[in-house]
Amino acid sequence: MAVIDFLPDRLNVPPVVYRGFTTGELGLAAVAGALLGIPCGIPLAFMPAIGWIAFPTCMLIMPLLSVFIGGKWISSFKRGKPENYLWRRLEELLARVGLAHGLILISRAWELKRSHPIRQGGAA
């Protein structure tokens, strides 16, 4: 998304598309719901007369539920926070699990604002 420097910040924010979601967040909720539909379809697949059709059915129903239920929750979660707060939390979660390496979580050198060790003894 192009950023215009001389306009106020609220004009550069991606618009809310549906139930508190921006476009990227809506897609993330739909994909997460579809992936959640796979394990939900496993018990239904073993029922007689349902079989394998439970998987695509659950993968179509769960994104709808995640968007409807998650929309109310996400709008209250994001209230009063910066625009990129949800994405930063997702990046932090991925870094803690070990799937992302671009975020420094715990580092004493960064905490002390030093990138090199202090030399002991001698004048500078």
Protein Blocks (a to p, Z undefined) as FASTA:
>chain_A
ZZdfkbcfklmpccdfbghiafklmmmmmmmmmmmmmmmmmmmmmpghklmmlmmmmmmm
mmmmmmmmmmmmmmmmmgopafklmmmmmmmmmmmnopackbcfbdfklmnopabdcdee
hiZZ
